[in-house]
Amino acid sequence: MKIKKGFELREVCGENIIVAYGKENIDFNKVISLNESASFLWRAISEKDFTAETLTSLLCEEYEVDLETAKKDAQSLLDEWKKVGLVEE
Amino acid sequence: MSGNLKTIIKRLVRILLTPWRKRYRRRNGTVSNQPRHELPNDVWLGEVSQMLREGKPYAIYVKGYSMRPFIEHTRDRVFLEKRDSYNVGDAVLAQIAPGHYVLHRIIKKQGDNLTLQGDGNIRGVEHCLEQNVSGVVTQYIRPNRIIPADDPKLMCRIRLWRKLRPIRRYLLFIYKAIV
């Protein structure tokens, strides 16, 4: 899966926020704020295909976290992104 | 006009227009009660302006009453796009002073000099250069429909609204009573 076209991470007022631009996203009226680790993951997989395993590996490489926790958090984040409509297969 | 007389007239208008007010409200979409996170205007609109200049059209919620009756405070969104040039009649996002942005309509253009006025404003105007405009409204996004800015009926209503500027104050008074 990958991030939908038109969704971009921007830093505004010290916050990392996702905005959706373009006609195809005209109905998307949310602005999503990401914390530091979610922003790190977003930047790492931007414009690339990824899976939950990709996110898990990235978390384990970057942070001091055990595999199980990283797997659980990565899946939880991915589910949230899917629910909000940020990613597509 | 004295304060008491104004109040009495307002109440009378509400009573007379109540059936139409109720009908008008039923046609409107319900306002979402999801929490909104608001950024300072100058910061957020500055970011939106930057996105537009990067060629990324974007839709924003509109705050304020200065574009009534065509754009309603927090109910409506507008889709903004960058253009090479802007014309009289365009509703544009423009920087009129450092950190100060407005979403108003161009009422006069002389070369690069633009005069802007909010549809809901009676006297106040703003001036800026065309290069200070980041984008134009191309879609008016209401809760239950999207109206393109070049819709002939809408353009006709906007032209008529401009012609009725001498009595705009009274029309807005009636509009506020209905809404």
Chai-1 contact restraints between the chains, C-beta under 6 A:
chainA,res_idxA,chainB,res_idxB,connection_type,confidence,min_distance_angstrom,max_distance_angstrom,comment,restraint_id
A,V12,B,E47,contact,1.0,0.0,6.0,A-B,restraint_1
A,C13,B,L39,contact,1.0,0.0,6.0,A-B,restraint_2
A,C13,B,V43,contact,1.0,0.0,6.0,A-B,restraint_3
A,Y21,B,K56,contact,1.0,0.0,6.0,A-B,restraint_4
A,Y21,B,Y58,contact,1.0,0.0,6.0,A-B,restraint_5
A,I26,B,A59,contact,1.0,0.0,6.0,A-B,restraint_6
A,I26,B,F79,contact,1.0,0.0,6.0,A-B,restraint_7
